[in-house]
Amino acid sequence: MDIGTVIKERRALLGISQQDLSDYSGVGISTVKDLERGVGNPSLQTLRKILDVVGMEMVLQVKQTVK
């Protein structure tokens, strides 16, 4: 499942609209819509703002390679 789908489902669970998410996070409505559709490439800062509003946390991991 991609991050846009996760955010969309969480937003729906919380009962907030895309416009609400945009307003609360300070991220443009077009960015919210694109993210939920899996389009575009938001910055980590943009993702963090959105995830803060929906009560989620971002955890980054560096993929280990086997040599």
SVG drawing of the C-alpha trace seen along z (x, -y; Angstrom):
<svg xmlns="http://www.w3.org/2000/svg" viewBox="-16 -27 46 37">
<polyline fill="none" stroke="black" stroke-width="0.4" points="0.0,0.0 1.4,-3.4 1.6,-6.4 -1.1,-8.3 -3.6,-5.5 -2.6,-5.3 -3.2,-9.0 -6.5,-8.9 -7.8,-6.1 -6.6,-7.8 -8.2,-11.1 -11.5,-9.4 -11.3,-7.6 -10.9,-11.0 -13.8,-12.5 -11.8,-15.3 -11.9,-16.5 -9.0,-17.0 -9.6,-20.8 -9.5,-20.4 -6.2,-18.5 -4.8,-21.2 -5.9,-24.0 -4.7,-22.2 -1.3,-21.2 -0.6,-24.4 0.0,-22.2 -1.8,-23.2 -5.0,-21.3 -3.5,-20.3 -0.6,-18.6 -2.9,-16.8 -5.0,-15.5 -1.9,-14.5 -0.4,-12.7 -3.6,-10.7 -3.7,-9.8 -0.1,-8.6 1.0,-11.5 3.9,-13.8 6.9,-13.6 6.3,-15.6 9.2,-16.6 9.8,-15.0 8.8,-18.2 5.4,-18.2 4.8,-14.6 5.6,-15.4 3.1,-18.3 0.4,-16.1 1.2,-13.1 1.2,-15.4 -2.4,-16.4 -3.6,-12.8 -1.7,-11.7 0.8,-9.5 4.6,-9.3 7.2,-9.0 10.0,-6.5 12.8,-6.4 15.0,-3.3 18.1,-2.9 18.0,0.2 20.9,2.6 22.6,4.1 24.3,7.4 27.7,7.6"/>
</svg>
